Amino acid sequence: MRSALSSTGSLLSGWRGVLFATATIALIGSAPEAGAAAGPDPRDPSGGRRPQAIAVAAFPDGGEAVVVGHRAGSVSVVRAADRALLGEAAVGGNITSLAPLPIGTDARGRLLAVDHERGQLLVLRLAPPAALAVPFPAAQPRPVAWVERALPTCPDPMRAVVQDGVVAVSCLWSRETRRYDFTAGADGAPEFVAGWTAALPFEGRELVFLDERHLLVADAFGGGLAVLDLASGATRQSLELTGHNLRGLALAPGGAQVAVVHQELHSGMHTSSDDIRWGVFLTNSVLLLPVEDLVAGDPRMHRRSASFDLGTVSSPSGDPAAILAAEDGQLVIALSGVGRLAFGTTEARQVSQVRVGSGPSALALGSGGELFVANRWSDSISLVSVADRVEVARLPLGPPVQMAAEDRGELLFHDATLSLRGWMSCNSCHTDGHTNHRLSDTLGDGAYGAPKRVLSLLGVRDTGPWAWNGRIRKLEEQVVKSVETTLRGRDLTPQEVADLTTYLRTLDLPTRREVGSEDAGLVARGREAFSTYTCERCHAEPLFTTPGVHDVGLTDERGNTHFNPPSLRGVRTRRRLLHDGSAGSLEEVLRVHPGHGIVVPDADLPALIAFLRTL
């Protein structure tokens, strides 16, 4: 990863004088058209812009624009014809999704963006390139893009997809999907009407319209899929795949199949050098599901499905992050953990790879067949020829930045080249710092043979000691052990250990939602029950854990009976519970968990569970 960053830094330096000056001037002293909402002040790009969304849209006066959305809250605009960076504009807090937004008969100049940080849908308007002097404009009449509409939506929105006047939005921690309908208003800008809100059994992320009547939503962490009726929001089908990290959905050409990019952790395998080297512990794949069977819930779907792997022992494939179906039948998959693209088809099952920038995370196709790739860690976009399967150019989106310790640690956390043969990263099991809800047979508890539930790392700074047996006393020691015995990676330098640990200490739990007045009494009774049944003996406030190990009547496959109790903070976000994942709900835990021989009566269960869900 260091070599990739080094080469990118050299490339960035060469473009610095022209491109960054253009981007900077586009942000200073500029104003949008009369009546349009100006964006917030530009953010300090220290740590990088972190491009993570990309779309190709038409300029208002013709030609194509490549718009890149950044975690830093800005968008960059590139003219596709000559690959000129026209500028950068601050528009929000954390742009996680971009899609062209045709209004009426006008399909030019507008995009729909998701601002994850501020919980908003943003309608972005592009300036005509003729209004921009490139390079070094003396006086910009307006920025390259601005916010025309801001629509509050759910907390933590992730993705938005657009089809025939309908917008569907995935909402992460609230486990919802929302529909909006839009039309052109009197001023030509879109007007939105809220439709249904659908509850999901998982935290949703990726979305795709299967046809004009059905929407497919994918699990952000585990392997859940839900087919929603587009008219009512009702769940038509819900299923759980054996894979996890469903990081891309795409309809294959012709619409008969939907491609699902995923990883799969095989809990029957170990993190031995051989199992990691040969890719039998964790695999990266594309699953092709028949749309007709998926919508109908046909039990024969698994026999009609197909899949292909994205890498081999000699071609690393860690952490697939996005997929795109080209018109010629090719499927393109971004392998974010190793800085590559994988090319395959629905028929051939043979994959070739192309190197791009560091951390490719989003893909968009131009009208001429050019593929644009947002490279998250190198602050660049790659231009790739789909026909020739080669990177044609790499364009920096700004000057090189000096990363802080937590930024360097985040990069290492997502770096699959740390693992033997590049099969996986820390993020592969601890998705976005959380968990993939799977069992993993590592040396975390000192031996193989008793797979343990992958723990969430959200709030990990406060949950020491670490490991299920509580033997790790320093987080730095846990970092070293995980890279050495789980990833089977190289020796980390002291600086890398410090950086990774610094990043882990920044991982926060999801914001707790306010308890409504109608639930306050139930929660209060649950708090009393928590004390009455001495739950704090193992889960003491304020962190709702204790540093020792306890015998609570559970035994693993190797006969271990004492376990370090995980913190109950954020327990509402965990789909499997207990060390072996044998419980699928808090109610199931409280009914079968013997604890210290104390049984919680059924009458107190609802209140106790309501309290636990507030932690």
C-alpha positions, 0 to 999 in steps of 0.5 A: 500500500505504501508503494501505491501511495508513493507513486500517487503522490508523485503524480499528484505533485505534477498536476498541482500547479494547474488543477488545484488552483482551478479547484480553489478559485472555483470555491472563493468569491463565487455565488450560484444563480439567483435563488439557488442555495449556496453550499457551506464553507469549504472543508479542510481536506486534511486526511484527503477528500476520500472520493466514494461516490461518482456519477456521469451527468450531462452539462446544462449546455451539452457534454458530459461531466464526471461528478465525484462525491467526497467524504469531506463534504465536497464534489469535484467536477471533471469535463469528460471530453478532455479530462479537465478538472473544472473545480470543487465545491463544498455542498454538504457533510459526507457525500456517499451517493450520487445519481443523475436526476432527470426532471421532466424532459430535462435530463441535464445538469442535476444530480441527487446526492446523499449527505450521510452526515447531515441526513439529507438528500441534496439536489445538485446543479451543475454550472455550464462549462462555458461559464467556467474559465479553465485554468485560472479563472479571473472571476468565477460567476458561480461555483462548478456545482451548488445545492439547489434543494436540500431534503431532510430524510432519515438519519444515516442515509447511505444510498439513493437510486432513481428510476422514472420519477421515483427515488429510493433511499437506504437508511443504515442504523434505523433499518429503513428504506424510504420512497420519494416521488419527484416532479418538476416544480414551477421553477423547473427544479424538482419537487419531492413528495414522501412516500412509504417507509419500509422497515428492514430486518437488517441495516440496509446499504446498496439498492437496485431496481429489479424492474418497474415494480420491485426494489432490492435492498442489501445488507450493509454488514451480513448477508440479508437481501429484501425484495420490496414492492415498489408501490406499497413498500411491503416486503415481498421476499427476505432471505439470508445469503451465506456471504456478507459485506454485500457491497454492490448490486447490478442488473446484468444486461438483459435484466434476467439476473442481478449480480451481488458482490460479496465476501464469504467467511468460512467458519469451518476453516482456520486462520492458519497460513495454508487456509489463508494462502489458498483462499479457503478461509475467506473468499471474494465472489460475485453471485448471479441470482435469477430476478424472476426466482428472487421476486417469486421466492422460488425455492429452486433459485439456488440451483439456478444461481451461479457464482464466480470468484474474483481472485486466485492465489496469484491475483489478490481480490480483497474487499470488493466494493462496487460493481457495474454492468457494461453494455457489452455484457462485462461486469466490472468490480472494484477491489478496494482492498488491493487497488484493482478492478476485476473484469468478468462476464455472466457466462465466462466465469474467468476474471482478469484484473487491472491496477488502478488507484488506491482504494477504488470504491465507486464506478460510473460509465460514460456514454462513450464506454469509458469507465470512471473509478473513484479511488478513495485513498489516493484522492484520484479518479482513474479512466479505464477502457472497458474494451481494452481492460486497461487504465488510460489515465489517472487524475488527481483531485487535489494536491497530496495531503499529509495524513494524520495518525488516524487517517493512516490507521484507517487506510491500514484497516482497509488494506487487504495487502496486509493479509497473506495473498491479499484475500482480506483486510481488517475491514473484511470481518469488521465491516466499517468497524462493526461486524459481519455477524459471522463466526470466525475460527482464529487464534483469538482465544488461543486455539482452533476448534471453537469458532467465535462470533466476530465482535463489533469494534465500535466503541472498542477503546472502552472494552478492554481487556480484549479477546473472548478469554480476556487475555489481551490487556493492551489494544496495541497487542490485539492489533499485532496479534490480529495481523500476525495470526488472523491475516497472516500478514507481515510484521507491522512497524511500531508506527503502523501499530500506533496508527491502527490503534489510533484509528480504532480508538476513533470508532464510535457507536451509532448515535442513540435515538431519543426515547419517546414519552410513550416508551419512557416508562417501559425503559425505566422499568427495564432499568430497574429489572437490569439491577434486580436481576444483577445483570451488572455483575458482568455488565457494569455501568457505565460501559456495561462490561467488566474486565474479568472473565465469568462462568455463566453456564456456557461452554464452547467446543473446546470446553472453555467455560469462562468468557470476557463479557462484551459490552452491552452498549450498541447491543441493538445493532448485533444480529447474533449474540453469545460467543457462538452466535447461537442466539438471534435476539435479546429475547432468546438470550434472556430466555436461554442464558442461565446467567448466575442461575437467575431466570427473568420472568416473561412479564419483565422481558419487554421492559428489560429488552427495551432498556437494553436497546437504548444502550 
